[in-house]
Amino acid sequence: MSNETRDSTATIDAPARRQRTDIRTRDLINQAIASVPTLGLQRAAEFLATMNVPAEVAVRVLVYPQRRRAN
């Protein structure tokens, strides 16, 4: 019985990726990422800033693609 409790606790404590709940920000970021090949990184960043996406989020998704959340 104690093993079952320990296993369920480990599952709860394990860091899990959370699904994005802010659909608007997700859509803006996807739009900016899609525009990088044609408009460039600076224009995509300006777009996100204009749309009030936090700077740290914009930098993470545009400059460090490996740090993006999975869809």
Summary of the structure (lengths in Angstrom):
residues: 71
radius of gyration: 17.5
end to end distance: 36.9
largest distance: 58.9
contacts: 145
relative contact order: 0.12
helix: 72%
strand: 0%
